Amino acid sequence: MATTQAPLAGTKLSEAEFDLEQAKKCAQNGPVFLTAGERKTHVFLEIEAYKKISHEGLNILDLLYDPRMADIDPDFEFEKIDFDLKPAEFD
């Protein structure tokens, strides 16, 4: 079976030569792109890779959490800034 390295660190397999065991082995190193001619038609992934990109099992708080913000004082108050705003004048 002919396999080639696809862009974005994956393996490219022809649908005509697709072998499940070969695809499973290749998927251990990243996505396996199935092609019809030169066109990518399907992607074969290990389940852990799928969960990682699909955010399966995460709630909205998990998705919004930013670990860089963990050291910020929750009682911090922003300084009030007064803007001298004037209505727009149209002639």
N, C-alpha and C positions, 0 to 999 in steps of 0.2 A: 504494500500500500504506500502511495506517495503522500508524504506530509511535508508541509512547508511552514516556516515561521511567518506568521502574519504580523502586521503592524500592531502596536499596543500589546505586545508580549502575549501572544496567544498562538495556538496551532491552527492551521487551516487544513481541513479534510474535504475531499470531494464527496458529495452525496452518493455518487456512483460507487465509490470505494469504501463507504462508511462501514466500520466494524465497531460494534459496541465496546468490546474489551479494549481495543486500541484507543477509542475515545476516552474511556474511563482512565486509562493510564496517562494519556496526554493531559486530561483535566486536572491531574494532581499538581501540574505546574502552571495552570492558568486556564482561561477560557479556550474552548475548542470551537472554531468557526466552521460550520458546514457550508459548502458552496455548491451552487449549480452554475457551472461555467465559471465566470469570474465574480458572480454576484453572491454575497453572503446571504444565506437564507435562514439559518438557525444558529443558536449559541448553546453549547453544552457546558454546564458548570457543575462543580461539586456543590452539594447542598450548603455547606458552610460559606462558600463564596457567594452563593445566591442570597443567603440570609444577611450577609454583610452589606451587599449593595441594595437590598430591598428594605433594610431596616426592620425586618420581621421581629416582632416581639417588643419593639420600643414604643413608648407612649410619647405624647407631644413634649413632655418635660425632658425626657431623655434626648429628644431631637434638638431641643432648644438649648440644652445645657452647654456652656462653654467653660472648660476647665481653667482658661486664662482669667476668668472673673472670680475665682474662688477666694483670692486674697483681698478683694475689695471690701472695705468696711460697709456693712449694711446700713449703718446710721449716717453715712456720708450725706451731706446736703449740698446741693449745688448753689453757688453764689448767684443771687438774683442780678440779672442784667436788665437795665432800663434802655429801651430803644426809643429814640426820638423819632417816632413815625409820624408822618404828615400825609394827609390824603393827596392822591395824585391830582394834578391840575391839568385839565385838557382845554386847550385854546381852540 
